[in-house]
Every structure is written in structure tokens, then in C-alpha cells.
């Protein structure tokens, strides 16, 4: 069965520090992978996506993610976090027939 | 135009009311979705329309009734809701095998 795991429910980092959010997936074929960000009371905004090709993908707002097939992971990284990055982050897998599977989310707090 | 527009942004209704949520996109996407989201939780899929036909219904109670009048519009009709139905309702659209584009959501409160 398809599933997405985000092991970290909540992460706190200092402004300017580096960030890594973890995502592991279970899917029978090569997945389409996504990271979304959601600010309070807002919809979900796509940060980046992986369909195929280069396993290191660049996204908006200085984020990047690396697809590692051997580890079934798609971790999100940012070298220097800004206070405005505080939000909820969701990893997702896209499958056939318009099916998407979301992780439970990681809440990011940024301290000055 | 890469937007999904949802109206209203906020809605308060009693348990006997009938109301509707509306969603519109002009990206030419042929798949449209309704998700329900509770605070600090991931979106939960409710319905998917593909080429204007209902393709997925995730066992949603009949007090929620979706409608897709055309390829750009998606409605969610609400009737006799319960307080536990209070949530953020998100509309999304996608190309086939593409990413989801979300609207800002409609915040629903059922009294």
C-alpha cells in the first residue's frame, strides 16, 4: 500500500540555521514526489516536485530536495532558514488515477 | 493564470442550512478535487472529478454533494451538516500525472 511518512511532527530551528525535513514513502513504482508548504489559514503551495531525471531538485524560496530511491526518501533542505519559513510542510506522493498521498506534516518553528 | 479561486473564504452555517462552496480554475486542468482539512492535519481527499465525471468518492456522507458544471468549475453543496464538519475545505486541480494546484480554501464553521 502507498504511504508517506514524515517522522518529525515538529521542528524548531534558529533563523539562519540549516534545515532538513525528512520524508519516506512506500510506493510500488517510481513515484511522483512533492513538497508543499502551508501557512496558517492558507492553502497549500507547491515548493518543488520530482518526476524523473536529476535526483536533486530545486524549488522556490531557496528550498531543494533529494530523491534517494535506495532509501525511499525525498528530504527537503534549505541552507539558511528565514523567519518567514515558519509553516506546516507536507510531503506527498502522486500515483495513477489522480491519487495523491500526503504525509502527516511537519510543523516548523523559527526562533530569532 | 495559475490560480484556483475559492469562494467564500469563510462560511458560518447552522445545522439546518443549505449552502455551497465554489471553486474555479482556468488552467485547462481536467481533474478537480475537494479536500477537507482539520487543524494541524494533512488534507483528506473527499472527491475527484476527472473530465467532469465523478471518479473518486472517498465514502463521504451524503450531506456533502459535489457538482462539476463544466471543466472550470467545481461546487460542493452542503446540507444538514454537523459541528464536526467544521474545517478548511480545499479545492485543487491538476493535469493528469501532474502536481496539485490548491486554492486558499473555504473556512467552514457549523454551529
Interface residues (C-beta under 8 A of the other chain):
Chain A: X32 X34 X36 X41 X42 X43 X44 X45 X46 X49 X51 X88 X90 X92 X94 X96 X97 X98 X99 X100 X102 X103 X104 X105 X107
Chain B: X4 X6 X31 X33 X40 X41 X42 X43 X45 X48 X50 X55 X56 X88 X90 X92 X94 X96 X97 X98 X99 X100 X101 X102 X103 X104 X105 X107
